[in-house]
Amino acid sequence: MICQSGKGILAADESMGTIKKRFDAIGLESTEENRRSYRNTLFTTEGIEQWISGVILFDETVDQRSDDGTPFSELIARRGIAPGIKTDEGKEDHPTWGPQSLTRGLKGLGKRLASYAERSQRALRFTKWRQVVLIEPAPSQAFLDYAMHVMAEQAAWSLDHGYVPINEPEVLMDGGHTMEQCQEVSERTLKTLYRKLEEHGVDPSLTILKTNMVLSGKARKKDTEEEVAKATIAAFQVSVPPVVPAIVFLSGGQTSLQATENLNACAVRGIEARIPWFLSFSYGRALQDDALKAWGGKSANVPRGQAALHKRGKLNGLAQQGTYAPRMEGDPV
């Protein structure tokens, strides 16, 4: 269901801290009702199923309902979109591996997965677990081994409970690193992930990879789309098993425009290189930013917010197929 041409995933799994920052930017208090109202705006956007095949939810959102009383997970599933759930519980520092941090959430995970099935009436189809990796200083192999071991164990639990695991190792673009440094750390991280999945008895053909593009640090320079695509596809070719069915990109600090342009270039490069994976997007802010600003927390602006989401979804759907062009940014919504 997720791997459909012209479609990708809407990441709407912002933690309480993240969504507060986004609401602060538009002068809106992060209350439960405001968060529900915003997600209602996103999930009820007419026609969004043309461009979106999956939606990642946050724990709170599983229990929330649309304006007409329909549980969000049910509403999403009715539209032919697969709802999923973020299962990690954020990050915490480690006494010796700092400034690298470790994702937590394995304790009690089996019970939580069973609870999600009950709370969603078994509508949830996949899980997602994120682990961030800093490039500067370069991560030690010991850190990567442990972090990817945890991610692999989460994948094993997810499969055991009937969910498709999305593994999200994110090599951050923060800092002044070179593209070559990003490529090296990305390749090492992915190789470690798939080694740990094998050790845990997880079949990679039953998983999805969500990861970063290869990018120079934000403090250094903006790469051309062609540079990004060439380095990113090259990294995948040496580190991702061919049996992995899909790779979906996170936007990872890129602007909405930059994420769309780079996705299109990666799609074109992938076609040229005859890659074995379905390549698409799993964007949060890069899909939502225009919609959030247009909505602004006001019910009268819901149509404007939905129109902005629909347009950005369409542009990324076209980019997934390698048919996007920058002139399309000026097309009417």
Secondary structure in CASP SS format (residue, H / E / C, confidence):
PFRMAT SS
TARGET T0000
AUTHOR 0000-0000-0000
METHOD secondary structure of the structure
MODEL  1
M C 1.00
I C 1.00
C C 1.00
Q C 1.00
S C 1.00
G C 1.00
K C 1.00
G E 1.00
I E 1.00
L E 1.00
A E 1.00
A E 1.00
D C 1.00
E C 1.00
S C 1.00
M H 1.00
G H 1.00
T H 1.00
I H 1.00
K H 1.00
K H 1.00
R H 1.00
F H 1.00
D H 1.00
A H 1.00
I C 1.00
G C 1.00
L C 1.00
E C 1.00
S C 1.00
T C 1.00
E H 1.00
E H 1.00
N H 1.00
R H 1.00
R H 1.00
S H 1.00
Y H 1.00
R H 1.00
N H 1.00
T H 1.00
L H 1.00
F H 1.00
T C 1.00
T C 1.00
E C 1.00
G C 1.00
I H 1.00
E H 1.00
Q H 1.00
W C 1.00
I E 1.00
S E 1.00
G E 1.00
V E 1.00
I E 1.00
L E 1.00
F C 1.00
D H 1.00
E H 1.00
T H 1.00
V H 1.00
D C 1.00
Q C 1.00
R E 1.00
S C 1.00
D C 1.00
D C 1.00
G C 1.00
T C 1.00
P E 1.00
F H 1.00
S H 1.00
E H 1.00
L H 1.00
I H 1.00
A H 1.00
R H 1.00
R C 1.00
G C 1.00
I C 1.00
A E 1.00
P E 1.00
G E 1.00
I E 1.00
K E 1.00
T C 1.00
D C 1.00
E C 1.00
G C 1.00
K E 1.00
E E 1.00
D E 1.00
H C 1.00
P C 1.00
T C 1.00
W C 1.00
G C 1.00
P C 1.00
Q C 1.00
S E 1.00
L E 1.00
T E 1.00
R C 1.00
G C 1.00
L C 1.00
K C 1.00
G C 1.00
L H 1.00
G H 1.00
K H 1.00
R H 1.00
L H 1.00
A H 1.00
S H 1.00
Y H 1.00
A H 1.00
E H 1.00
R H 1.00
S C 1.00
Q C 1.00
R C 1.00
A C 1.00
L C 1.00
R C 1.00
F E 1.00
T E 1.00
K E 1.00
W E 1.00
R E 1.00
Q E 1.00
V E 1.00
V E 1.00
L C 1.00
I C 1.00
E C 1.00
P C 1.00
A C 1.00
P C 1.00
S C 1.00
Q H 1.00
A H 1.00
F H 1.00
L H 1.00
D H 1.00
Y H 1.00
A H 1.00
M H 1.00
H H 1.00
V H 1.00
M H 1.00
A H 1.00
E H 1.00
Q H 1.00
A H 1.00
A H 1.00
W H 1.00
S H 1.00
L H 1.00
D H 1.00
H C 1.00
G C 1.00
Y C 1.00
V E 1.00
P E 1.00
I E 1.00
N E 1.00
E E 1.00
P E 1.00
E E 1.00
V E 1.00
L C 1.00
M C 1.00
D C 1.00
G C 1.00
G C 1.00
H C 1.00
T C 1.00
M H 1.00
E H 1.00
Q H 1.00
C H 1.00
Q H 1.00
E H 1.00
V H 1.00
S H 1.00
E H 1.00
R H 1.00
T H 1.00
L H 1.00
K H 1.00
T H 1.00
L H 1.00
Y H 1.00
R H 1.00
K H 1.00
L H 1.00
E H 1.00
E H 1.00
H C 1.00
G C 1.00
V C 1.00
D C 1.00
P H 1.00
S H 1.00
L H 1.00
T C 1.00
I E 1.00
L E 1.00
K E 1.00
T E 1.00
N C 1.00
M C 1.00
V C 1.00
L C 1.00
S C 1.00
G C 1.00
K C 1.00
A C 1.00
R C 1.00
K C 1.00
K C 1.00
D C 1.00
T C 1.00
E H 1.00
E H 1.00
E H 1.00
V H 1.00
A H 1.00
K H 1.00
A H 1.00
T H 1.00
I H 1.00
A H 1.00
A H 1.00
F H 1.00
Q H 1.00
V H 1.00
S H 1.00
V C 1.00
P C 1.00
P C 1.00
V C 1.00
V C 1.00
P C 1.00
A E 1.00
I E 1.00
V E 1.00
F E 1.00
L C 1.00
S C 1.00
G C 1.00
G C 1.00
Q C 1.00
T C 1.00
S H 1.00
L H 1.00
Q H 1.00
A H 1.00
T H 1.00
E H 1.00
N H 1.00
L H 1.00
N H 1.00
A H 1.00
C H 1.00
A H 1.00
V H 1.00
R H 1.00
G H 1.00
I H 1.00
E H 1.00
A H 1.00
R C 1.00
I C 1.00
P C 1.00
W C 1.00
F E 1.00
L E 1.00
S E 1.00
F E 1.00
S E 1.00
Y E 1.00
G C 1.00
R H 1.00
A H 1.00
L H 1.00
Q H 1.00
D H 1.00
D H 1.00
A H 1.00
L H 1.00
K H 1.00
A H 1.00
W H 1.00
G C 1.00
G C 1.00
K C 1.00
S H 1.00
A H 1.00
N H 1.00
V H 1.00
P H 1.00
R H 1.00
G H 1.00
Q H 1.00
A H 1.00
A H 1.00
L H 1.00
H H 1.00
K H 1.00
R H 1.00
G H 1.00
K H 1.00
L H 1.00
N H 1.00
G H 1.00
L H 1.00
A H 1.00
Q H 1.00
Q C 1.00
G C 1.00
T C 1.00
Y C 1.00
A C 1.00
P H 1.00
R H 1.00
M H 1.00
E H 1.00
G H 1.00
D C 1.00
P C 1.00
V C 1.00
END
